[in-house]
Amino acid sequence: MISVRAPATSANLGSGFDVFGVALDRPADVVRVERADETTIDVTGAGAQYIPEDPGKNTAGVVARELDAPAHIHIDKGVRPSSGLGSSAASAAAATVALADLYDRDLTDEALVRVAAEGEAAVSGDAHADNVAPAILGGFTIVREDGVECVDADLALAVCLPDIVVSTRDARGVVPESAAMADLVDTVGSAATLTLGMCRGDPEQVGRGVEEHLVTPARAALVDGYDAACDAARAAGATGVTVSGSGPGVLAVCRRADRKQVAAALVDGFEDAGVDATAYPTEVGDGATFV
Ligand code: HSE
């Protein structure tokens, strides 16, 4: 039997739509696999009632099929579904690493990411890899058609989960189909600043780099209370705030000493707008690990 823990992740980081992602130090899913003639799945933990156990519809089941690795798969959810924190990606990433080990598949990091992204596609309708890459590799990741880059990043964050449901499928539906050149120039500037900030561990640069005006406003419109939460977080010291993945989660970048007050301010901002929310301080963390 093999057990693997894979963390929650935050994708996009504003300026890197479908490209950037970070692993968060918590929460995480734990996936346990045992060889079997046919794949079966059972799910426990946060939001387990919303996760299909049919292997054809579950990220981990799709991964087992892709790897030709039938198994009994137990998924213990730590990452709440439809939160914007890469819930399905955490299960797909943990299952990929666990099943590749169980069946002695010798896969490169990029191949592991590709397989896990197929699992993601089963639930989101799109094989984007910006959550599964950091869930497997950890740190800050850049995903492109031709490969994956990964760097360790020392960065403090606060994450807030408003009590709203936004599905990835719906949130992808509001992304604009085209963009003006001025907006692209602005986004490239933010993405470059963010990348430099990640490499330097500089919360000011990363905070400026999450600012983006193409995808984020369309996504933010699906999250009641988003503007109030951003204003409150900035007043408490956040250097930048954005929608986490496809939402409704919100990610704030900050200095380490400000993490708790920024998390509290995000909750206050949502509550002032009449939306219940929870938040916690976190940081960029490791990828999938055997436990
Ligand atoms: N890049 C994806 C999106 C991540 O924003 O739709 C989904 O979590």
Residues whose N, C-alpha, C, O or C-beta is under 5 A from the ligand:
A	BS01	HSE	A11 N12 F17 D18 H128 D130 T168 R172 G245 S246
